[in-house]
Amino acid sequence: MPVKHYMKKYYISFLVLIKMIIISQPLQASPAPKTIWIKAISDTLPVPKNIKNLLFYVQRDPNTNTVIYELNLKPDGKINENEPIKIYWIRYAEKGIRRDLNYFQRKLAYGLNVKKISPGNFDFQFVCYSKLTFRLSQDQSGMYHVYTNLNQKNAIVTRVFARINGGTFWVPNVEYVDLFGKEVATGKEVRSRIMP
C-alpha cells in the first residue's frame, strides 16, 4: 500500500510539473532573441570587398570562408552565356586566398543549375536546393542582378547565410538558410528564411 501511495504521489507531482512547464511556455523567451543572436553571427562574418562584378555571396558557420557568385564576362565585356556566373571561394581562414570549388562542392552543394531564358536572362537553382528559382537579368540601367521572391517581394539577392549545426562532411545538418536582399520597389532590406 505505501508503495502505491508513493507512486501515485510521484505521478501527480510529475503531472503538475508538466502542466507548469506547458503553462509557462508563453512566458519564456520567444524565438526573437535566437533570431537576433543568429543574425549577429551572420553579421560578424567578413564582407567581400573589391569584387567588381559581385552578384551575391554565401556564408555558413562555423568558419568565415565565403563562396562568391560573380558575373562572368567575356574579354569584350559581354556576359558569357555558356557560364554566366563564376563561382569560387574566398578562404578568409587562409589569408583571403581565392580557390575554385572542388568537384563535390560544385555538384552537391554550391553549384548552380542554370537555364538560359532569353539573351542575357537566366534562371537558376542551387544544386542542393531546387525549390527556389533565381533570375539573373539586367535592370533598367543595364546592370546585372540576381532576383528572387523574398517574403512575397521581388528582391535583389545580396547574400545567403546557412546555419549548420553538426552532421557530417557529406551530410551537414542545415538548420536553416537566410536570404538577404533589397526590395526592388522600395530599396528596403528584406530577409527570408528557408527551413530545409
Residue pairs with C-beta under 8 A, 6 or more apart in sequence:
38 163
38 178
39 178
41 61
41 163
42 59
42 161
42 178
45 59
45 64
45 66
45 161
46 64
46 66
46 92
48 54
48 57
48 66
48 68
48 90
51 68
51 70
53 70
53 71
53 72
53 73
53 144
54 68
54 69
54 70
54 71
55 69
55 70
55 71
55 85
55 136
55 144
55 145
55 146
55 157
56 69
56 146
56 157
56 158
56 159
56 160
57 66
57 67
57 68
57 69
57 159
57 160
58 66
58 67
58 69
58 110
58 159
58 160
58 161
58 162
59 65
59 66
59 67
59 159
59 160
59 161
59 162
60 161
60 162
60 163
60 164
61 162
61 163
61 164
62 164
63 92
63 93
64 92
64 93
65 89
65 90
65 91
65 92
65 93
66 89
66 90
66 92
67 87
67 88
67 89
67 101
67 110
68 86
68 87
68 88
68 89
68 90
69 85
69 86
69 87
69 112
69 146
70 85
70 86
70 87
70 88
71 79
71 84
71 85
71 86
71 136
71 144
72 79
72 80
72 83
72 84
72 85
72 86
73 79
73 80
74 80
79 120
79 144
81 116
81 119
81 120
83 114
84 114
84 122
84 136
85 112
85 114
85 124
85 136
87 101
87 106
87 110
87 111
87 112
88 98
88 99
88 100
88 101
89 98
89 99
89 100
89 101
90 96
90 97
90 98
91 97
91 98
91 99
101 110
101 111
105 111
106 127
107 127
108 127
108 128
109 126
109 127
109 128
110 126
110 127
110 128
111 126
111 127
112 124
112 125
112 126
112 127
113 124
113 125
113 126
113 127
113 130
114 122
114 123
114 124
114 136
115 122
115 123
115 124
116 122
117 123
117 135
120 137
120 138
121 135
121 136
121 137
122 135
122 136
122 137
123 133
123 134
123 135
123 136
124 133
124 134
124 135
124 136
125 131
125 132
125 133
125 134
126 132
129 177
129 194
129 196
132 148
132 194
133 148
134 146
134 147
134 148
134 157
135 146
135 147
135 148
136 144
136 145
136 146
136 147
137 144
137 145
137 147
138 144
138 145
139 145
145 156
145 157
146 156
146 157
147 154
147 155
147 156
147 157
147 184
148 155
148 157
148 179
148 181
149 155
150 157
150 179
150 181
150 183
150 190
150 191
150 192
151 190
151 191
151 192
153 183
153 184
153 185
153 190
154 183
154 184
154 185
155 181
155 182
155 183
155 184
155 190
156 181
156 182
156 184
157 179
157 180
157 181
158 180
158 181
158 182
159 179
159 180
160 177
160 178
160 179
160 180
161 177
161 178
161 180
162 174
162 176
162 177
162 178
163 174
163 175
163 176
163 177
163 178
164 172
164 173
164 174
164 175
165 173
165 175
166 172
166 173
167 173
167 174
174 196
175 195
176 193
176 194
176 195
176 196
177 193
177 194
177 196
178 191
178 192
178 193
178 194
179 191
179 192
179 193
179 194
180 189
180 190
180 191
181 189
181 190
181 191
182 188
182 189
182 190
183 189
183 190
